[in-house]
């Protein structure tokens, strides 16, 4: 039992672990974003914003999974306001339910529903660029055991995206929703890097913004040089488990075709190329022993990347649907360790403008968990200075390359 009022990050962690029930007073069809099962299934909950003094926290709360039915938390509407109520102690937390963007209901010029091209997950735009992961089509299937991509892509979103559709949706999301970051994602494909390149170039040149790429690692590391030249600002590598036995057990396709070391090699190479805080290692907390998760966080921050830590969600339809959700106490330890490891390794967290990822407890969310002291004060002062210094850098990197080139040509020679 959690006896005291939680801060926003603690509440976020506990909601990820326990889920939430929806009270009949809520009017989410009118007020909120629809629950949509896309990609791996992590975004299959309800988008909420938890207000706080350090920052507002965006999160995607589990509401449909079995474990959420036994949650002590209820979402309640009172007048026009929403609250999360904790029935264990009668505690009440004000929250905001972000509205669905109007462009979700529109179609691209080719007639494709925009919401089937890309979705907002927090404040960023997620686009699954290729057909469903090939691990789902082997016999026996080699898909990751926590994933539902094979059941979602082509059902709730278009399996193969057209380039012009993607550009149109990215431009609309930037103009109407203030999106600053477009994240391209793909499952296992032998040509995933080649398939991603045209999308990266088109959006960077014609729309602008920060571009992230989450693909399987390439053993040919020169691939990353070419993608950086095309405009990739951020790479993420999902290796999920530091413990090699858990990696092999729950990621049979990745183990058979790539191996864990391929993820480490690509992570370290791109971190050296792009610098601190521009690459992430993605892991799942709550399945492997907590000691292994802490080792993963130390490894990732030690090579200059930041740890993207997903709290395990037993997604409906996955092989691990009946696996228990993790304990709050363990996850709080994990995310305090995230902050401490970022502080020790001077990882610049929370610099990118208007970038809130609802699927995870973000790195800068963990500022609420920092222990008071001189080291924390110095790190926070350094982060504040870095945020100011980074503003013109991000403005430049987010400008469409065509527009920047045209402006440079119009200015003429110096």
N, C-alpha and C positions, 0 to 999 in steps of 0.2 A: 504493500500500500504506500502511496505517495502522500504524506500528510500536509505538506506546505504548498503554497502557491508557487507555481513553476514560472521561470522566466521564459521568454519566447522560444529559445532554442531547446530548452528542456521539454516544453510542451510539444514542439515539433517532433522531437525524438520519441516521446511517449505516444503521440498520435500515429507515427509510422509503425511503432511496435504493436499497438492495440487497435488501430483503426477507429472508426466513429460510426454511430448510428444517426439516422436522419429522422428528426421529429416531424410529425404531421403538420406542424405549424410552418414548415419551410416551403418556399415557393421557388425551387431551384430551376424549374423549366423557364420561368420568366427572369430570374435574377442571375443565374450562374452559367458557367460553361458546361456543356453536356459531357457526360462520362463517355469516353471513347477508348476502345481497346485497340491500340496501334502498336506496331513493332513488338518489342519483347513483352509488353504488358505492364511495365512499371508505371505508365501514365494512365492507368485504368481507374483512377480514383477521382475525387472531387477537388478542384483547385480552390485553395483558401489563401488568404493573406493574414498573417499574425502580426499585428502592430507591435512595435517596440521602440525603446529609447535609442538604441544603437543603430538599428535598421529594422525595416519591416521584412518579415520572412514569408516567402512564397513556398507553398508546399502542396503536394498532391496526396490527399488523405485517402487511405484505403476505406472504402465504404461497402463494397460488394462481396469481398471475400468472407469465408465462413468465420474467421476469427473476429472480424469486425462486428458480427452480430452480438458477441458477448462483451463488447467494449463498454467501459464505464462512461465514455464520452458520448454526448448527444449534441448535434447541431440544432439550435432552436432559433426561431425568428420571433422577435418582439417588436411590434410596430414595423419600422423599416430597417431595424438593426438585427444583426445576427450575432449569436453567442455560442461558444462551446461550453457546455455544462459538464462538470465532472460529478457524477452521481455518488462517488465514494465519500466526498466531504462537502458537497454543496457548493463547490467552487465554480466560478463563472469567468470566462475569458472572452473579451470582445474580439470579433474577427470580421474580416471583409470577404465577401463572396465576389470575385471578379466577374464581370459580365462577359458574355460571349461576344467576340468581335463581329461586327456586321458583315464583314467580308466572308465569313464562314458560309453564309447562305447564298453567296454569289457564285457564278461560274466564270471560268477563264474564257478567253476569246475562242478557244477550240470547243467549248461546251463542257469542260470537266469541272465538277464541283470543287471549289477552292479548298474546302476542308479535307478533301481526299488527296490533295497534293502535299500540304503541310499543316502542322498543328502547333499552337502555342503551348509550351510547357513551362509555365512561369511567364517570363517576358521574352523568351527566345523562340525562334522558329525552328522546329525539327522537321527534317525531310528525309524519308527513307528513299534513296535514289535508285535502288536496283530491285530486281525480282527477289523473291523470298530466298533466304539462306539455303545454300545447297546441302548443308548438313541434314536438312529435313527430308531430302530425297534419296538418301543412301538406304541400303537394305542390309543390316538393320539401321535404323535412323541414328545419326551421330549428333543430333541437336543437343544444345546445352539444356540440362535437365530442369532449369528454372524458367525457361523461355517459352513464349507462345507465338513467336514471329511467324512460324509456318501456318498458323491458324488465322492470323490477322492481316498480313499483307495481301492485297488483292481483294479483301473483304471490306475492311473499314477504311482502307486507303488504296490508291491505285498502285498496282504492282510495278509497272514500268512508267516512269514519269517522262513526259515530253519536255525538252529543254525550254521551249517558249512558255509552257505552263509554269515551270519552276521559276523562271525569271519574273513572270507576271505576278505570281503569288508572293515572291520575295519582295518585289517592289511595293505591292499593296500592303503587305505586313509592315514594311518600313514606314510608309507614308501614313497609314491609318492607325497602327498599333505601336509605333515608335520602336520597332524591333531594331536592335543594333548587332545582333549575332544570329547567323544562320548556321545550323548544325546539320551537316550531311552525314548520314549513317548508312551502312550496308552490312549485310550478313556475309557469309563465306562465299566468295566467288574468285575464280582464278584470274579474273580481269578487273577486280573491283577498283584498283587504282586508275586504270585506263578509263573505266566507266565514270569515275568521279571527276576526272580532269575537266571535261567540257562544262560541267555544272559549276565548278569552282570558278573557272575563267569567266563564264558568262555573267554570273552574279557579281563577282568582284568588279568586272569591267563596266557593267551596265546598271547595276543597282548600288553597289558599294556595301559597306558594313564589314563586320568582322566575320571571318569564315572559319568554321571548325569542321574537322573531318575525323570520323570514327570508323576505321576500317580494320580488317585483319592486317597483321604486320607483314611487311615485305622483307624477304631476305636480301633483296637488292636495295641497299640503303640509298642509292642514288635516286631512287624514285621520289624520295622525300625532298631532295633538292629541287626537282622539277615541279613538284606540287607547291613548294614554298614560292618559287618563281611565279606560279600562276595566281598566287594570292592567298594560300592557306595561312591563317594566323595561329591556329591551334590544332594540335593533334591529341587524340585520346586513344588509349589502348586498354581494352577490356580483358584483363587476364584473371579477374575475379577472385582467385585464391592464391595466397602465397605458399601454402602447404602443397607440395607437389602431388601428394596422394589425393587430396581433395580436387585439385586441378584435373587430374586424370579421371577421377570418378564422375565428376559432375559436368565436365567439358570434354566428352570423348572425341568429338570432331577436332577440336583445337589440339588435343593431345596427339591424335593420329596424324594430322596433316601438318602441324606447325611446331608443336612443343612449346613449353613455357619460355625457354630461352629466347625464342624469336621475339616475344613480346618485350622482354628485357632489353634486347639489342636495339630494337626500334625505338623504345622509350628513351634509352640513354642517348642514342644518336640524335634524335629530334630535339631533346632537351638541350644538348650542346649547341645545336644549330640555332634554335630560337631564343635561348636564354631562359632564365628562371621564370616560372609561373606561366609559361606559354604551352606547356604540355601536361597532360594528366595521365596517371595510372588509375584505372577504374577497378575497384574491388567491391566484393560483397561482404558485409559484416553480419554475423549471426548464424553462420553455418559452420565454418571451420573454427577451431579453438581460438579464443580471443587473443592468445599470445601470438598466433600466426598473423592475425589482422594487425596487431600493433607492430610486428616486424615489417609487414607490408608498408605501413605508413612511414616507418623509419627509412626503409629502402627508397620509396618514391621521393620523399622530400630530400633524401641524401644525394640524389642525382640531379636535384634542381627542378623537379616536377612537383605538381601538387596532387594530393590524394583525393580522388573522387570516390567517396564511400557511400554505397547504396545499402540501406538497411534492408535485409532480406525480406521480400514480400512473397508469400505463398500464393502466386497468381492463379486464378481460376483457369483450369484447362492445362496447366503445366504438370510435368511429372512430379513436381515437388509441392503440389497443391495442398497436401496433407502434412507437410513438414511444419513443425511449430514455428511461430513467429518469435523473434528474439526477445530477451528480457531487457527492460528499460535500463536497469542498473549497469548491465554490461555495455550497452550502447552509449550510455553517458561517458563511461570510461574511454571508449573508443574515440568519441568526438572531442573530449578534452585533450586526448593525445594528438588528434589532428591539429588543434590549435598550437599545442606545445611544440610539436615537430616543425610546423611552419615557422614558428617564432625562432626556434633554435637554428634553422637553416635559412632564415631570412627569405622565405618565399613570399612574394608580394601578393597578398590575397585582397580581393574586393576592389581591384583597380578599374576593371572594364566598366564603362558606363551602361546603366540600365540592363544589367545582366543578372537575372534571377532565375535559377534553375529549380523547378518545383519537385523534381523527382528524387532529390537527395537533400541531405543536410549539408548546405554549402559551407565551404571553408570559412568564409567571413561570418556565417551564422554562428560559428563556434566562438566568436569573440565574447558572447554571453557566458561562456564557460571558463574564461581565462581567470587564473588565480591572481589576486592582487599582488603587486610587487614591482620593483624597479625594472626587471627584465620585461614585464608586460608593458609597463609605461613607455619604455624606450622603443619597443616594437611598435606600439600603437602610434607613437610620435613619428617614427620612420614611415609607417604606412600612410599617415596623413600627408606627409611631405611627398611621398611617392605618388599619391593620388593627384596632387596639384601638378606635379611635374609631368604626369602621364597624359593630362587632358589634351594638350596640343598634339601629342603623338597619336592618340586615338582619333582625333579629328582628321588628321591626315590619312591615317590608315583606313578610315571608314568612307572616305570620298570615293565615288565611282572612278575607276581608272580612265574611262573614256572622257569624263568631265574634267578630270585633272589634266589629262593630256591636251584637251582642247583649250583649257585656260592657259596652260603653259605656252601653247603655240600662239595664242592671241596676244600674249604679253610680249612676244618677240624676243630677240637676243638681248642679253644684258649689256 
